[in-house]
Amino acid sequence: MIRHIVFFTARDKAGIDQILKGLSVLISIPHAHRLEIACNRKSDQLGNDIDIVVYGEFVSETDLAAYKAHELYQEAIRCVRPLRELRFAADYELSTDLRFAGTAGLTVVARRGGLASHQ
C-alpha cells in the first residue's frame, strides 16, 4: 500500500473553495483505494500555513502512476495550479518505508521484508 499526501497553500485565501472544487475531480479517478480532500483545521500550535490536504492510498505503484496519468488528474492541475502558492507532496510504501507507527500502546516497527511488533 502506498500513501500519497499532498499539501497546498492558496495564493489568495478567497480562492480556497475554488481549489477544493478543482481537486474534487480527483475522487472520480478509479485507481485510488482511498482518496480524501480536506481543508486544514489549522489547529497546530507551531504552524498552520497549509490550507488544503489531499490524502490517497494506492494498492500499488502502478495504480499511483495510473492515477497521476489520468485525464482528470491533468484537469485538476490545470484548475488548481494558477490558484495555489505552494504544493508539497510525499509518497511512501507501508511495507518498506514505514519506520514507526503507534496505536493504542502498541508500537510497530517496519523493516524491509516485514513488520515486527513490540509491546
KOLNUFI-523050 format. One line per field, with one value per atom (N, C-alpha, C, O, CB): atom name; residue number from 0; residue in three letters; x, y, z negated. Coordinates in steps of 0.1 Angstrom, whole numbers. Atoms other than C-alpha are relative to their C-alpha. Glycine has a CB too. Layout:
# KOLNUFI-523050
atom: [CA | ...]
nr: [NUM | ...]
rest: [ALA | ...]
east: [X | ...]
north: [Y | ...]
up: [Z | ...]
***
This chain:
# KOLNUFI-523050
atom: [N | CA | C | O | CB | N | CA | C | O | CB | N | CA | C | O | CB | N | CA | C | O | CB | N | CA | C | O | CB | N | CA | C | O | CB | N | CA | C | O | CB | N | CA | C | O | CB | N | CA | C | O | CB | N | CA | C | O | CB | N | CA | C | O | CB | N | CA | C | O | CB | N | CA | C | O | CB | N | CA | C | O | CB | N | CA | C | O | CB | N | CA | C | O | CB | N | CA | C | O | CB | N | CA | C | O | CB | N | CA | C | O | CB | N | CA | C | O | CB | N | CA | C | O | CB | N | CA | C | O | CB | N | CA | C | O | CB | N | CA | C | O | CB | N | CA | C | O | CB | N | CA | C | O | CB | N | CA | C | O | CB | N | CA | C | O | CB | N | CA | C | O | CB | N | CA | C | O | CB | N | CA | C | O | CB | N | CA | C | O | CB | N | CA | C | O | CB | N | CA | C | O | CB | N | CA | C | O | CB | N | CA | C | O | CB | N | CA | C | O | CB | N | CA | C | O | CB | N | CA | C | O | CB | N | CA | C | O | CB | N | CA | C | O | CB | N | CA | C | O | CB | N | CA | C | O | CB | N | CA | C | O | CB | N | CA | C | O | CB | N | CA | C | O | CB | N | CA | C | O | CB | N | CA | C | O | CB | N | CA | C | O | CB | N | CA | C | O | CB | N | CA | C | O | CB | N | CA | C | O | CB | N | CA | C | O | CB | N | CA | C | O | CB | N | CA | C | O | CB | N | CA | C | O | CB | N | CA | C | O | CB | N | CA | C | O | CB | N | CA | C | O | CB | N | CA | C | O | CB | N | CA | C | O | CB | N | CA | C | O | CB | N | CA | C | O | CB | N | CA | C | O | CB | N | CA | C | O | CB | N | CA | C | O | CB | N | CA | C | O | CB | N | CA | C | O | CB | N | CA | C | O | CB | N | CA | C | O | CB | N | CA | C | O | CB | N | CA | C | O | CB | N | CA | C | O | CB | N | CA | C | O | CB | N | CA | C | O | CB | N | CA | C | O | CB | N | CA | C | O | CB | N | CA | C | O | CB | N | CA | C | O | CB | N | CA | C | O | CB | N | CA | C | O | CB | N | CA | C | O | CB | N | CA | C | O | CB | N | CA | C | O | CB | N | CA | C | O | CB | N | CA | C | O | CB | N | CA | C | O | CB | N | CA | C | O | CB | N | CA | C | O | CB | N | CA | C | O | CB | N | CA | C | O | CB | N | CA | C | O | CB | N | CA | C | O | CB | N | CA | C | O | CB | N | CA | C | O | CB | N | CA | C | O | CB | N | CA | C | O | CB | N | CA | C | O | CB | N | CA | C | O | CB | N | CA | C | O | CB | N | CA | C | O | CB | N | CA | C | O | CB | N | CA | C | O | CB | N | CA | C | O | CB | N | CA | C | O | CB | N | CA | C | O | CB | N | CA | C | O | CB | N | CA | C | O | CB | N | CA | C | O | CB | N | CA | C | O | CB | N | CA | C | O | CB | N | CA | C | O | CB | N | CA | C | O | CB | N | CA | C | O | CB | N | CA | C | O | CB | N | CA | C | O | CB | N | CA | C | O | CB | N | CA | C | O | CB | N | CA | C | O | CB]
nr: [0 | 0 | 0 | 0 | 0 | 1 | 1 | 1 | 1 | 1 | 2 | 2 | 2 | 2 | 2 | 3 | 3 | 3 | 3 | 3 | 4 | 4 | 4 | 4 | 4 | 5 | 5 | 5 | 5 | 5 | 6 | 6 | 6 | 6 | 6 | 7 | 7 | 7 | 7 | 7 | 8 | 8 | 8 | 8 | 8 | 9 | 9 | 9 | 9 | 9 | 10 | 10 | 10 | 10 | 10 | 11 | 11 | 11 | 11 | 11 | 12 | 12 | 12 | 12 | 12 | 13 | 13 | 13 | 13 | 13 | 14 | 14 | 14 | 14 | 14 | 15 | 15 | 15 | 15 | 15 | 16 | 16 | 16 | 16 | 16 | 17 | 17 | 17 | 17 | 17 | 18 | 18 | 18 | 18 | 18 | 19 | 19 | 19 | 19 | 19 | 20 | 20 | 20 | 20 | 20 | 21 | 21 | 21 | 21 | 21 | 22 | 22 | 22 | 22 | 22 | 23 | 23 | 23 | 23 | 23 | 24 | 24 | 24 | 24 | 24 | 25 | 25 | 25 | 25 | 25 | 26 | 26 | 26 | 26 | 26 | 27 | 27 | 27 | 27 | 27 | 28 | 28 | 28 | 28 | 28 | 29 | 29 | 29 | 29 | 29 | 30 | 30 | 30 | 30 | 30 | 31 | 31 | 31 | 31 | 31 | 32 | 32 | 32 | 32 | 32 | 33 | 33 | 33 | 33 | 33 | 34 | 34 | 34 | 34 | 34 | 35 | 35 | 35 | 35 | 35 | 36 | 36 | 36 | 36 | 36 | 37 | 37 | 37 | 37 | 37 | 38 | 38 | 38 | 38 | 38 | 39 | 39 | 39 | 39 | 39 | 40 | 40 | 40 | 40 | 40 | 41 | 41 | 41 | 41 | 41 | 42 | 42 | 42 | 42 | 42 | 43 | 43 | 43 | 43 | 43 | 44 | 44 | 44 | 44 | 44 | 45 | 45 | 45 | 45 | 45 | 46 | 46 | 46 | 46 | 46 | 47 | 47 | 47 | 47 | 47 | 48 | 48 | 48 | 48 | 48 | 49 | 49 | 49 | 49 | 49 | 50 | 50 | 50 | 50 | 50 | 51 | 51 | 51 | 51 | 51 | 52 | 52 | 52 | 52 | 52 | 53 | 53 | 53 | 53 | 53 | 54 | 54 | 54 | 54 | 54 | 55 | 55 | 55 | 55 | 55 | 56 | 56 | 56 | 56 | 56 | 57 | 57 | 57 | 57 | 57 | 58 | 58 | 58 | 58 | 58 | 59 | 59 | 59 | 59 | 59 | 60 | 60 | 60 | 60 | 60 | 61 | 61 | 61 | 61 | 61 | 62 | 62 | 62 | 62 | 62 | 63 | 63 | 63 | 63 | 63 | 64 | 64 | 64 | 64 | 64 | 65 | 65 | 65 | 65 | 65 | 66 | 66 | 66 | 66 | 66 | 67 | 67 | 67 | 67 | 67 | 68 | 68 | 68 | 68 | 68 | 69 | 69 | 69 | 69 | 69 | 70 | 70 | 70 | 70 | 70 | 71 | 71 | 71 | 71 | 71 | 72 | 72 | 72 | 72 | 72 | 73 | 73 | 73 | 73 | 73 | 74 | 74 | 74 | 74 | 74 | 75 | 75 | 75 | 75 | 75 | 76 | 76 | 76 | 76 | 76 | 77 | 77 | 77 | 77 | 77 | 78 | 78 | 78 | 78 | 78 | 79 | 79 | 79 | 79 | 79 | 80 | 80 | 80 | 80 | 80 | 81 | 81 | 81 | 81 | 81 | 82 | 82 | 82 | 82 | 82 | 83 | 83 | 83 | 83 | 83 | 84 | 84 | 84 | 84 | 84 | 85 | 85 | 85 | 85 | 85 | 86 | 86 | 86 | 86 | 86 | 87 | 87 | 87 | 87 | 87 | 88 | 88 | 88 | 88 | 88 | 89 | 89 | 89 | 89 | 89 | 90 | 90 | 90 | 90 | 90 | 91 | 91 | 91 | 91 | 91 | 92 | 92 | 92 | 92 | 92 | 93 | 93 | 93 | 93 | 93 | 94 | 94 | 94 | 94 | 94 | 95 | 95 | 95 | 95 | 95 | 96 | 96 | 96 | 96 | 96 | 97 | 97 | 97 | 97 | 97 | 98 | 98 | 98 | 98 | 98 | 99 | 99 | 99 | 99 | 99 | 100 | 100 | 100 | 100 | 100 | 101 | 101 | 101 | 101 | 101 | 102 | 102 | 102 | 102 | 102 | 103 | 103 | 103 | 103 | 103 | 104 | 104 | 104 | 104 | 104 | 105 | 105 | 105 | 105 | 105 | 106 | 106 | 106 | 106 | 106 | 107 | 107 | 107 | 107 | 107 | 108 | 108 | 108 | 108 | 108 | 109 | 109 | 109 | 109 | 109 | 110 | 110 | 110 | 110 | 110 | 111 | 111 | 111 | 111 | 111 | 112 | 112 | 112 | 112 | 112 | 113 | 113 | 113 | 113 | 113 | 114 | 114 | 114 | 114 | 114 | 115 | 115 | 115 | 115 | 115 | 116 | 116 | 116 | 116 | 116 | 117 | 117 | 117 | 117 | 117 | 118 | 118 | 118 | 118 | 118]
rest: [MET | MET | MET | MET | MET | ILE | ILE | ILE | ILE | ILE | ARG | ARG | ARG | ARG | ARG | HIS | HIS | HIS | HIS | HIS | ILE | ILE | ILE | ILE | ILE | VAL | VAL | VAL | VAL | VAL | PHE | PHE | PHE | PHE | PHE | PHE | PHE | PHE | PHE | PHE | THR | THR | THR | THR | THR | ALA | ALA | ALA | ALA | ALA | ARG | ARG | ARG | ARG | ARG | ASP | ASP | ASP | ASP | ASP | LYS | LYS | LYS | LYS | LYS | ALA | ALA | ALA | ALA | ALA | GLY | GLY | GLY | GLY | GLY | ILE | ILE | ILE | ILE | ILE | ASP | ASP | ASP | ASP | ASP | GLN | GLN | GLN | GLN | GLN | ILE | ILE | ILE | ILE | ILE | LEU | LEU | LEU | LEU | LEU | LYS | LYS | LYS | LYS | LYS | GLY | GLY | GLY | GLY | GLY | LEU | LEU | LEU | LEU | LEU | SER | SER | SER | SER | SER | VAL | VAL | VAL | VAL | VAL | LEU | LEU | LEU | LEU | LEU | ILE | ILE | ILE | ILE | ILE | SER | SER | SER | SER | SER | ILE | ILE | ILE | ILE | ILE | PRO | PRO | PRO | PRO | PRO | HIS | HIS | HIS | HIS | HIS | ALA | ALA | ALA | ALA | ALA | HIS | HIS | HIS | HIS | HIS | ARG | ARG | ARG | ARG | ARG | LEU | LEU | LEU | LEU | LEU | GLU | GLU | GLU | GLU | GLU | ILE | ILE | ILE | ILE | ILE | ALA | ALA | ALA | ALA | ALA | CYS | CYS | CYS | CYS | CYS | ASN | ASN | ASN | ASN | ASN | ARG | ARG | ARG | ARG | ARG | LYS | LYS | LYS | LYS | LYS | SER | SER | SER | SER | SER | ASP | ASP | ASP | ASP | ASP | GLN | GLN | GLN | GLN | GLN | LEU | LEU | LEU | LEU | LEU | GLY | GLY | GLY | GLY | GLY | ASN | ASN | ASN | ASN | ASN | ASP | ASP | ASP | ASP | ASP | ILE | ILE | ILE | ILE | ILE | ASP | ASP | ASP | ASP | ASP | ILE | ILE | ILE | ILE | ILE | VAL | VAL | VAL | VAL | VAL | VAL | VAL | VAL | VAL | VAL | TYR | TYR | TYR | TYR | TYR | GLY | GLY | GLY | GLY | GLY | GLU | GLU | GLU | GLU | GLU | PHE | PHE | PHE | PHE | PHE | VAL | VAL | VAL | VAL | VAL | SER | SER | SER | SER | SER | GLU | GLU | GLU | GLU | GLU | THR | THR | THR | THR | THR | ASP | ASP | ASP | ASP | ASP | LEU | LEU | LEU | LEU | LEU | ALA | ALA | ALA | ALA | ALA | ALA | ALA | ALA | ALA | ALA | TYR | TYR | TYR | TYR | TYR | LYS | LYS | LYS | LYS | LYS | ALA | ALA | ALA | ALA | ALA | HIS | HIS | HIS | HIS | HIS | GLU | GLU | GLU | GLU | GLU | LEU | LEU | LEU | LEU | LEU | TYR | TYR | TYR | TYR | TYR | GLN | GLN | GLN | GLN | GLN | GLU | GLU | GLU | GLU | GLU | ALA | ALA | ALA | ALA | ALA | ILE | ILE | ILE | ILE | ILE | ARG | ARG | ARG | ARG | ARG | CYS | CYS | CYS | CYS | CYS | VAL | VAL | VAL | VAL | VAL | ARG | ARG | ARG | ARG | ARG | PRO | PRO | PRO | PRO | PRO | LEU | LEU | LEU | LEU | LEU | ARG | ARG | ARG | ARG | ARG | GLU | GLU | GLU | GLU | GLU | LEU | LEU | LEU | LEU | LEU | ARG | ARG | ARG | ARG | ARG | PHE | PHE | PHE | PHE | PHE | ALA | ALA | ALA | ALA | ALA | ALA | ALA | ALA | ALA | ALA | ASP | ASP | ASP | ASP | ASP | TYR | TYR | TYR | TYR | TYR | GLU | GLU | GLU | GLU | GLU | LEU | LEU | LEU | LEU | LEU | SER | SER | SER | SER | SER | THR | THR | THR | THR | THR | ASP | ASP | ASP | ASP | ASP | LEU | LEU | LEU | LEU | LEU | ARG | ARG | ARG | ARG | ARG | PHE | PHE | PHE | PHE | PHE | ALA | ALA | ALA | ALA | ALA | GLY | GLY | GLY | GLY | GLY | THR | THR | THR | THR | THR | ALA | ALA | ALA | ALA | ALA | GLY | GLY | GLY | GLY | GLY | LEU | LEU | LEU | LEU | LEU | THR | THR | THR | THR | THR | VAL | VAL | VAL | VAL | VAL | VAL | VAL | VAL | VAL | VAL | ALA | ALA | ALA | ALA | ALA | ARG | ARG | ARG | ARG | ARG | ARG | ARG | ARG | ARG | ARG | GLY | GLY | GLY | GLY | GLY | GLY | GLY | GLY | GLY | GLY | LEU | LEU | LEU | LEU | LEU | ALA | ALA | ALA | ALA | ALA | SER | SER | SER | SER | SER | HIS | HIS | HIS | HIS | HIS | GLN | GLN | GLN | GLN | GLN]
east: [9 | 0 | 9 | 18 | -10 | -8 | 14 | -10 | -21 | 5 | 7 | 3 | 5 | 17 | 1 | -4 | 3 | -7 | -19 | -5 | 5 | -1 | 5 | 17 | 5 | -4 | -1 | -6 | -18 | -6 | 4 | -3 | 0 | 9 | 9 | 1 | -14 | -2 | -8 | -12 | 3 | -13 | -6 | -2 | 13 | 7 | -36 | 7 | 12 | -15 | -6 | -22 | -9 | -3 | 0 | 9 | -53 | -10 | -16 | -8 | 9 | -74 | -14 | -22 | 0 | 13 | -105 | -2 | -13 | -3 | 0 | -95 | -1 | -1 | 11 | 0 | -96 | -12 | -10 | -1 | 11 | -131 | 2 | -2 | -13 | -3 | -120 | 10 | 9 | 4 | -10 | -90 | -7 | -5 | 11 | 8 | -113 | -8 | -8 | -9 | 8 | -136 | 9 | 5 | -8 | -9 | -107 | 6 | 7 | 12 | -5 | -93 | -11 | -8 | 7 | 11 | -127 | -2 | -7 | -13 | 1 | -125 | 9 | 7 | 5 | -9 | -97 | -8 | -4 | 10 | 7 | -123 | -7 | -11 | -10 | 6 | -137 | 11 | 7 | -6 | -11 | -103 | -1 | 0 | 14 | 3 | -108 | 12 | 10 | -5 | -12 | -72 | 3 | 12 | 12 | -3 | -72 | -8 | -20 | -3 | 7 | -81 | -8 | -19 | 10 | 6 | -89 | 5 | 17 | 3 | -4 | -89 | -8 | -20 | -1 | 6 | -96 | 5 | 17 | 2 | -4 | -96 | -6 | -18 | -4 | 6 | -100 | 8 | 19 | 1 | -6 | -93 | 8 | 3 | -10 | -8 | -66 | -8 | -13 | 14 | 7 | -83 | 8 | 3 | -2 | -9 | -53 | 0 | -2 | -4 | 0 | -52 | 14 | 15 | -10 | -13 | -15 | 6 | 5 | 9 | -6 | 4 | 13 | 17 | 3 | -13 | 36 | -1 | 7 | 9 | 1 | 24 | -13 | -18 | 11 | 13 | -8 | 0 | -10 | -11 | -1 | 4 | -8 | -12 | 15 | 7 | -12 | -15 | -21 | 3 | 15 | -47 | -8 | -19 | -2 | 8 | -57 | 9 | 21 | -5 | -8 | -46 | -7 | -20 | 1 | 5 | -51 | 8 | 20 | 3 | -5 | -46 | -5 | -17 | -4 | 4 | -46 | 7 | 19 | 2 | -6 | -39 | -2 | -12 | -7 | 0 | -30 | 6 | 16 | 9 | -4 | -26 | 14 | 22 | -10 | -13 | 5 | 5 | -2 | -1 | -7 | 30 | -7 | -8 | 15 | 7 | 12 | -13 | -17 | -3 | 12 | -21 | 2 | -5 | -8 | -3 | -5 | 4 | 0 | 12 | -4 | 11 | -12 | -13 | 11 | 12 | -22 | -9 | -15 | -8 | 7 | -39 | 6 | -1 | 0 | -7 | -13 | -1 | 0 | 14 | 1 | -16 | -14 | -16 | 5 | 14 | -54 | -3 | 2 | -9 | 4 | -70 | -6 | -5 | -10 | 6 | -89 | 11 | 9 | -10 | -11 | -56 | 6 | 9 | 11 | -5 | -44 | -9 | -5 | 2 | 10 | -76 | 1 | 0 | -15 | -2 | -71 | 12 | 11 | 1 | -12 | -36 | -3 | 0 | 11 | 3 | -49 | -9 | -7 | -8 | 9 | -76 | 7 | 5 | -12 | -5 | -55 | 13 | 15 | 2 | -13 | -20 | -1 | 7 | 7 | 1 | -30 | -4 | -2 | -8 | 6 | -47 | 9 | 7 | -13 | -8 | -21 | 13 | 19 | 3 | -13 | 11 | 10 | 20 | 1 | -9 | 29 | -7 | -19 | 7 | 5 | 25 | 11 | 22 | -5 | -10 | 43 | -6 | -18 | 4 | 5 | 39 | 10 | 22 | -3 | -9 | 52 | -8 | -20 | 3 | 5 | 47 | 8 | 21 | 0 | -8 | 57 | -8 | -20 | 3 | 6 | 51 | 0 | 10 | 8 | 1 | 38 | 9 | 14 | -15 | -7 | 56 | 15 | 22 | -3 | -15 | 91 | 5 | 17 | 5 | -5 | 93 | -4 | 3 | -5 | 5 | 74 | 10 | 14 | -14 | -10 | 98 | -7 | -4 | 10 | 6 | 75 | -15 | -18 | 7 | 14 | 38 | -5 | 0 | -8 | 5 | 19 | -16 | -22 | 5 | 14 | -17 | -3 | 1 | -8 | 5 | -32 | 10 | 8 | -12 | -11 | 1 | 8 | 18 | -6 | -8 | 13 | 8 | 3 | -10 | -9 | 43 | 4 | 8 | 12 | -4 | 50 | 12 | 12 | -12 | -12 | 84 | 1 | 1 | 13 | -1 | 86 | 14 | 22 | -8 | -13 | 116 | -2 | -12 | 8 | 1 | 123 | -3 | 4 | 13 | 3 | 106 | -11 | -15 | 12 | 10 | 81 | -1 | 6 | 2 | 3 | 67 | 4 | 2 | -14 | -3 | 79 | -7 | -6 | 16 | 8 | 56 | 7 | 14 | -14 | -6 | 68 | -10 | -17 | 13 | 10 | 46 | 7 | 1 | -7]
north: [-12 | 0 | 12 | 13 | 0 | -12 | 34 | 11 | 12 | 3 | -12 | 66 | 12 | 13 | 2 | -12 | 98 | 12 | 12 | -2 | -11 | 130 | 13 | 14 | -1 | -13 | 165 | 11 | 11 | 0 | -12 | 198 | 12 | 14 | 3 | -12 | 231 | 12 | 12 | -1 | -13 | 267 | 8 | 7 | 8 | -8 | 292 | 13 | 19 | 2 | -13 | 323 | 11 | 20 | 4 | -9 | 341 | -9 | -18 | 9 | 8 | 327 | 0 | -10 | 5 | 0 | 337 | -11 | -14 | 13 | 10 | 310 | -14 | -24 | 2 | 14 | 280 | -8 | -20 | 1 | 8 | 270 | -4 | -15 | 8 | 3 | 271 | -11 | -20 | 12 | 11 | 249 | -13 | -23 | 4 | 12 | 224 | -5 | -17 | 3 | 4 | 224 | -6 | -17 | 12 | 6 | 218 | -13 | -22 | 10 | 13 | 190 | -11 | -23 | 2 | 10 | 174 | -10 | -21 | 7 | 10 | 158 | -12 | -22 | 7 | 11 | 136 | -12 | -24 | 4 | 11 | 115 | -9 | -20 | 5 | 8 | 102 | -9 | -17 | 9 | 9 | 86 | -13 | -14 | 7 | 13 | 49 | -7 | -18 | -9 | 8 | 39 | 1 | -6 | 5 | -2 | 51 | -10 | -12 | 15 | 8 | 27 | 8 | 5 | -9 | -10 | 57 | 13 | 15 | -3 | -13 | 94 | 10 | 9 | 3 | -10 | 123 | 14 | 15 | -3 | -14 | 161 | 8 | 7 | 4 | -7 | 184 | 13 | 14 | -9 | -12 | 218 | -3 | -10 | 12 | 1 | 221 | 7 | 18 | 6 | -6 | 227 | 12 | 20 | -10 | -11 | 250 | 1 | 11 | 13 | 0 | 239 | -4 | -6 | -10 | 4 | 231 | 12 | 24 | -5 | -11 | 252 | 6 | 17 | -4 | -4 | 255 | 5 | 13 | -11 | -5 | 261 | -4 | -15 | -6 | 2 | 265 | 6 | 11 | 6 | -6 | 275 | -8 | -2 | 1 | 8 | 246 | 3 | 3 | -15 | -3 | 253 | -13 | -15 | 10 | 12 | 220 | -12 | -11 | 3 | 13 | 183 | -9 | -11 | -5 | 11 | 155 | -12 | -12 | 2 | 13 | 120 | -11 | -13 | -1 | 11 | 90 | -13 | -13 | 3 | 13 | 53 | -8 | -8 | -8 | 7 | 31 | -14 | -15 | 7 | 14 | -7 | -2 | -10 | -9 | 3 | -5 | 13 | 23 | -11 | -11 | 19 | 2 | 13 | -3 | 0 | 10 | 8 | 16 | -14 | -7 | 23 | 15 | 24 | -5 | -14 | 55 | 7 | 18 | 2 | -6 | 61 | 2 | 12 | -10 | -1 | 54 | 12 | 19 | -13 | -11 | 79 | 13 | 22 | 0 | -12 | 106 | 2 | 13 | 0 | -1 | 99 | 2 | 5 | -13 | -1 | 101 | 14 | 24 | -4 | -14 | 130 | 9 | 21 | -2 | -8 | 141 | 6 | 17 | -8 | -5 | 145 | 12 | 22 | -11 | -11 | 167 | 12 | 24 | -4 | -11 | 187 | 7 | 19 | -6 | -6 | 192 | 9 | 20 | -11 | -8 | 205 | 14 | 24 | -7 | -12 | 230 | 10 | 22 | -4 | -9 | 243 | 6 | 17 | -8 | -4 | 244 | 8 | 17 | -13 | -7 | 255 | 15 | 21 | -5 | -14 | 291 | 6 | 18 | 6 | -5 | 294 | -3 | 3 | -7 | 4 | 277 | 8 | 12 | -15 | -6 | 292 | -11 | -12 | 8 | 11 | 261 | -14 | -15 | 1 | 14 | 223 | -8 | -8 | -4 | 10 | 197 | -13 | -15 | 4 | 14 | 160 | -10 | -8 | -3 | 10 | 129 | -14 | -15 | 1 | 13 | 92 | -10 | -8 | -4 | 11 | 62 | -13 | -13 | 4 | 13 | 25 | -6 | -6 | -9 | 5 | 9 | -12 | -13 | -4 | 13 | -24 | 2 | -6 | -10 | -1 | -10 | 13 | 14 | -1 | -13 | 27 | 4 | 13 | 10 | -4 | 29 | -4 | -16 | -7 | 3 | 31 | -2 | -12 | 11 | 1 | 36 | 4 | 13 | 10 | -3 | 36 | -4 | -15 | -6 | 4 | 35 | 1 | 10 | 9 | 0 | 26 | -6 | -17 | -8 | 5 | 22 | -8 | -18 | -9 | 6 | 14 | -10 | -15 | -6 | 10 | -10 | 8 | 16 | -10 | -6 | 1 | -10 | -21 | 6 | 9 | -14 | 6 | 18 | -3 | -5 | -11 | -8 | -20 | -2 | 6 | -18 | -2 | 7 | 8 | 3 | -35 | -5 | -11 | -10 | 6 | -44 | -15 | -22 | 2 | 14 | -77 | -3 | -15 | -8 | 4 | -75 | 10 | 19 | -14 | -8 | -60 | -7 | -19 | 5 | 6 | -66 | 8 | 20 | 0 | -7 | -58 | 0 | -10 | -6 | -1 | -46 | 6 | 16 | 9 | -5 | -41 | 8 | 14 | -12]
up: [0 | 0 | 0 | -8 | -12 | -1 | 10 | -5 | 0 | 15 | 5 | -8 | 8 | 9 | -15 | -8 | 13 | -7 | -8 | 15 | 8 | -7 | 7 | 9 | -15 | -7 | 9 | -8 | -12 | 15 | 7 | -9 | 10 | 18 | -12 | -8 | 8 | -9 | -19 | 10 | 6 | -2 | 12 | 23 | -6 | -10 | 16 | 2 | -8 | -4 | -3 | 33 | -7 | -13 | 15 | 6 | 20 | -7 | -2 | 11 | 8 | -8 | 5 | 2 | -15 | -6 | 11 | 11 | 15 | 6 | -11 | 37 | -6 | 2 | 8 | 5 | 13 | 5 | 8 | -16 | -5 | 23 | 15 | 19 | -1 | -14 | 60 | 1 | 9 | 8 | 0 | 52 | -4 | 3 | -10 | 4 | 34 | 11 | 14 | -12 | -12 | 64 | 11 | 17 | 5 | -10 | 88 | -4 | 5 | 2 | 4 | 67 | -1 | -1 | -14 | 2 | 62 | 12 | 10 | -2 | -11 | 97 | -2 | 4 | 13 | 3 | 83 | -5 | -3 | -9 | 7 | 64 | 11 | 7 | -9 | -11 | 98 | 7 | 15 | 10 | -6 | 107 | -6 | -18 | -1 | 6 | 103 | -6 | -12 | 10 | 4 | 94 | -15 | -20 | 7 | 15 | 57 | -8 | -5 | -4 | 9 | 30 | -10 | -14 | -8 | 9 | 8 | 4 | 7 | -15 | -3 | 15 | -8 | -8 | 16 | 8 | -8 | 4 | 7 | -15 | -3 | -1 | -11 | -13 | 14 | 12 | -31 | -2 | 2 | -12 | 4 | -44 | -13 | -22 | -2 | 12 | -71 | -11 | -9 | 1 | 11 | -105 | -6 | -14 | -11 | 5 | -114 | -15 | -20 | 7 | 15 | -150 | -6 | -18 | -4 | 5 | -152 | -7 | -2 | 11 | 8 | -178 | 6 | 3 | -14 | -5 | -157 | 15 | 19 | 0 | -14 | -121 | 6 | 5 | 8 | -7 | -101 | 14 | 18 | -9 | -13 | -67 | 11 | 20 | 4 | -10 | -48 | 0 | -11 | -3 | -1 | -35 | 3 | -2 | 10 | -5 | -18 | 0 | 3 | 14 | 0 | -21 | 9 | 8 | -15 | -7 | 3 | -5 | -6 | 16 | 5 | -11 | 8 | 10 | -15 | -9 | 11 | -4 | -9 | 14 | 2 | 6 | 14 | 20 | -12 | -12 | 36 | -2 | -10 | 11 | 3 | 37 | 6 | 0 | 7 | -6 | 60 | 6 | 8 | 10 | -8 | 77 | 13 | 18 | 1 | -13 | 109 | -1 | 8 | 6 | 2 | 95 | -2 | 3 | -12 | 2 | 83 | 13 | 16 | -10 | -13 | 117 | 10 | 17 | 7 | -8 | 135 | -5 | 3 | -1 | 6 | 111 | 5 | 10 | -15 | -4 | 120 | 15 | 20 | -5 | -14 | 157 | 5 | 17 | 7 | -4 | 157 | 5 | 0 | -11 | -6 | 177 | -11 | -10 | 11 | 10 | 146 | -10 | -15 | -9 | 8 | 127 | 7 | 1 | -2 | -8 | 155 | 0 | -1 | 15 | 2 | 153 | -13 | -14 | 2 | 13 | 116 | 0 | -6 | -11 | -1 | 123 | 7 | 2 | 7 | -8 | 149 | -9 | -8 | 13 | 9 | 124 | -12 | -15 | -4 | 13 | 93 | 1 | -7 | -9 | 0 | 103 | 0 | -7 | 13 | 1 | 110 | -13 | -16 | 11 | 13 | 76 | -12 | -23 | -2 | 11 | 54 | -1 | 10 | 0 | 2 | 40 | -1 | 7 | -13 | 2 | 28 | 0 | -2 | -14 | -1 | 33 | -6 | 0 | 14 | 5 | 12 | 1 | -3 | -15 | -1 | 19 | -6 | -5 | 15 | 5 | 3 | 2 | 1 | -16 | -2 | 11 | -8 | -8 | 16 | 7 | -10 | 1 | 1 | -14 | 0 | -9 | -14 | -21 | 10 | 14 | -41 | -2 | -13 | -2 | 2 | -36 | -1 | -7 | 11 | -1 | -30 | -6 | -11 | 14 | 4 | -40 | -14 | -20 | 9 | 13 | -73 | -10 | -11 | -3 | 11 | -103 | -13 | -20 | -1 | 13 | -133 | 1 | 9 | -10 | 1 | -139 | -14 | -19 | 11 | 13 | -172 | 0 | 6 | -10 | 2 | -180 | -14 | -16 | 11 | 13 | -215 | -8 | -13 | 3 | 8 | -232 | 7 | 2 | -12 | -8 | -205 | 10 | 18 | 7 | -9 | -186 | 11 | 7 | -7 | -11 | -152 | 7 | 11 | 10 | -7 | -137 | 13 | 13 | -8 | -13 | -100 | 5 | 3 | 11 | -5 | -85 | 14 | 17 | -9 | -14 | -49 | -1 | -8 | 8 | 0 | -43 | -10 | -11 | -2 | 10 | -72 | -11 | -12 | -5 | 11 | -103 | -13 | -14 | -1 | 13 | -138 | -11 | -11 | -3 | 10 | -167 | -14 | -17 | -2 | 13 | -201 | -10 | -6 | 0 | 10 | -232 | -9 | -19 | -7]
***
